[in-house]
Amino acid sequence: MGLSVSDRLALADLVHRYAAAVDDQKLDAALGLFAEDAELVLPEPPDVLTPVGRHRGPAAIGAALAAVTNVGRTHHSIDSQVYTPDSNPDLAQGRIAATAHHWSRRQDGVTDLVWYLRYDDEYLRTESGWLIVRRALTIDAIETRPARRLR
């Protein structure tokens, strides 16, 4: 059986709330979108673009997410979303393509580090709604370019 329209909308909302929380550097809000025993698997750019670094549980995921505070500003655009049901109706998978801008002020101006990325997600339906159980980030390409101005 497929995912209902309301489930698909709730999963899309979860994905977009994560992007907004990261962009606003509201790490507690982003962390609240993960299940208690969730895992976040990250690459080690620029050398390793596939997910290799495992972070499990709130403390480890929170520490990993804190890296976003090292840049001046971020902007995540969700480019595409594909959700797949599991045989268990309380589980689902997602393949989320996104573009992430990471702007930093440097002596020579503002730099935009752009990641073209994919999240491979696993979700769990809870009493309070869908949560991320596992998120693995793969970077398909990295681009660096100058930016004119940063708020």
Secondary structure, DSSP 8 states (H G I E B T S, - for coil): ----HHHHHHHHHHHHHHHHHHHTT-HHHHHTTEEEEEEEEEEETTTEEEEEEEEEHHHHHHHHHGGGGGSSEEEEEEEEEEEEE-SSTTEEEEEEEEEEEEEEEETTEEEEEEEEEEEEEEEEEETTEEEEEEEEEEEEEEEEEEES---
